[in-house]
Amino acid sequence: MGHDAHGSEITPLDLEELRRLVREVDPHIHAYAVTARFSVRNPSHETAARDLIRAITDNPLTCSHELSSRLDGPKIAITALLNTRLIPLSNELIESVTTAMSERGITAPLSVMRSNGTVVAADLACEQSRQFSPVRPQAWWRARTSARTTPA
């Protein structure tokens, strides 16, 4: 699948092949990272792949174009992979903490701080990770860096 640097489709996305592959690998994986060349110019292949994967499985997934609008394919792809790998771990941590709190009779609400600095209820964080809620580390880091380097 792919687009050129201007966002024009070079090769059509083979949805039937993707459907076959997802059904084949889904029992063996916990999450998906979807990344395509120049998806920041035209995310249609990534969104079509995302929609197809969601129709087959409820495993979490991340699309690379949703993480950054910069043209840096390798970094965006790696960020999508890392984000996707963290989702099941984060959910497992939240479930473990919730269980430990319950076993100890702690009824305080549990919140999670995302990598962008926002705080959300733990149950909402888990639900959103199953739907669509990528962290945006690149945008967050740029904002923090520029805030630190901007002269007063």
C-alpha positions as CSV (number, residue, x, y, z in Angstrom):
1,M,0.0,0.0,0.0
2,G,1.2,3.5,-0.4
3,H,1.0,7.0,-1.6
4,D,3.6,9.4,-3.1
5,A,5.0,12.5,-1.3
6,H,2.0,14.5,-2.6
7,G,-0.6,12.1,-1.2
8,S,-1.5,10.5,-4.5
9,E,-2.2,6.8,-4.4
10,I,0.5,4.7,-6.0
11,T,-0.8,1.3,-5.1
12,P,-4.4,0.5,-4.0
13,L,-4.8,-1.1,-0.6
14,D,-5.7,-4.8,-0.8
15,L,-8.4,-5.0,1.8
16,E,-9.1,-8.7,1.2
17,E,-5.4,-9.6,1.7
18,L,-5.4,-7.5,4.9
19,R,-8.5,-9.1,6.2
20,R,-7.0,-12.6,5.6
21,L,-3.8,-11.6,7.4
22,V,-5.5,-10.0,10.4
23,R,-7.6,-13.1,10.9
24,E,-4.5,-15.3,10.6
25,V,-2.4,-13.3,13.1
26,D,-5.0,-12.0,15.5
27,P,-5.0,-15.0,17.9
28,H,-1.3,-14.5,18.4
29,I,-1.0,-10.7,19.0
30,H,-2.3,-8.2,21.5
31,A,-2.3,-4.9,19.5
32,Y,-1.8,-3.4,16.1
33,A,0.3,-0.6,14.7
34,V,-0.8,0.7,11.3
35,T,1.7,2.7,9.3
36,A,1.9,3.6,5.7
37,R,4.3,5.8,3.6
38,F,3.3,9.4,3.4
39,S,0.1,8.8,5.5
40,V,0.4,12.3,6.9
41,R,-0.3,13.5,3.3
42,N,-3.1,11.0,2.7
43,P,-4.2,8.8,5.6
44,S,-6.9,6.9,3.6
45,H,-5.0,3.6,3.6
46,E,-4.3,3.8,7.3
47,T,-7.9,4.7,8.2
48,A,-9.3,1.9,5.9
49,A,-6.9,-0.6,7.5
50,R,-7.9,0.7,11.0
51,D,-11.6,0.3,10.2
52,L,-11.1,-3.2,8.9
53,I,-9.0,-4.3,11.8
54,R,-11.5,-2.9,14.3
55,A,-14.3,-4.8,12.5
56,I,-12.4,-8.1,13.1
57,T,-10.9,-7.6,16.6
58,D,-11.2,-5.4,19.7
59,N,-7.4,-5.4,20.2
60,P,-6.0,-1.9,20.6
61,L,-4.3,-0.2,17.6
62,T,-2.5,2.9,16.7
63,C,-2.3,4.7,13.3
64,S,0.9,6.5,12.7
65,H,-0.8,9.5,11.0
66,E,-2.7,10.2,14.3
67,L,0.6,10.7,16.2
68,S,2.2,13.4,14.2
69,S,1.7,15.5,11.1
70,R,5.5,15.7,10.3
71,L,7.0,13.9,7.4
72,D,9.4,11.6,9.2
73,G,8.2,8.1,8.3
74,P,10.7,6.0,10.2
75,K,10.2,8.0,13.5
76,I,6.4,8.0,13.1
77,A,6.4,4.2,12.4
78,I,8.5,3.5,15.5
79,T,6.4,5.8,17.6
80,A,3.2,4.0,16.5
81,L,4.8,0.7,17.3
82,L,5.9,1.8,20.8
83,N,2.5,3.4,21.5
84,T,0.8,0.2,20.5
85,R,3.1,-2.0,22.6
86,L,2.4,0.2,25.7
87,I,-1.4,0.0,25.5
88,P,-1.7,-3.6,26.8
89,L,0.9,-3.0,29.4
90,S,-0.8,0.2,30.6
91,N,-4.2,-1.6,30.7
92,E,-2.7,-4.5,32.7
93,L,-1.1,-2.0,35.2
94,I,-4.4,-0.2,35.7
95,E,-6.2,-3.5,36.2
96,S,-3.6,-4.7,38.7
97,V,-3.7,-1.4,40.7
98,T,-7.5,-1.4,40.6
99,T,-7.5,-5.0,42.0
100,A,-5.0,-4.2,44.7
101,M,-7.0,-1.1,45.8
102,S,-10.2,-3.2,45.9
103,E,-8.5,-5.9,48.0
104,R,-7.4,-3.3,50.5
105,G,-10.7,-1.6,50.7
106,I,-9.5,1.6,49.0
107,T,-12.4,3.4,47.3
108,A,-10.5,6.4,46.0
109,P,-10.8,7.1,42.3
110,L,-7.8,6.0,40.2
111,S,-6.5,8.5,37.6
112,V,-3.8,8.1,34.9
113,M,-1.5,10.8,33.6
114,R,-1.0,10.4,29.9
115,S,2.3,11.2,28.2
116,N,0.9,14.6,27.1
117,G,0.3,15.6,30.7
118,T,-3.5,15.2,30.8
119,V,-5.1,13.3,33.6
120,V,-8.0,11.0,33.0
121,A,-10.0,8.4,35.0
122,A,-8.3,5.0,34.7
123,D,-11.5,3.3,33.4
124,L,-11.8,5.9,30.7
125,A,-8.1,5.5,29.8
126,C,-8.6,1.7,29.3
127,E,-11.8,2.2,27.3
128,Q,-10.2,4.8,25.0
129,S,-7.2,2.6,24.4
130,R,-9.5,-0.1,23.1
131,Q,-11.2,2.4,20.8
132,F,-8.9,5.2,19.6
133,S,-6.8,7.4,21.8
134,P,-3.2,7.5,20.7
135,V,-0.7,9.4,22.9
136,R,1.0,12.2,21.1
137,P,4.6,12.2,22.5
138,Q,6.1,14.1,19.6
139,A,3.7,17.0,19.8
140,W,3.8,17.0,23.6
141,W,7.6,17.1,23.6
142,R,7.8,19.9,21.0
143,A,5.4,22.0,23.1
144,R,7.5,21.4,26.3
145,T,10.8,22.0,24.5
146,S,9.6,25.2,22.9
147,A,8.1,26.4,26.2
148,R,11.5,25.8,27.9
149,T,13.6,27.5,25.2
150,T,11.3,30.5,24.6
151,P,13.0,33.6,26.1
152,A,10.9,35.6,28.7
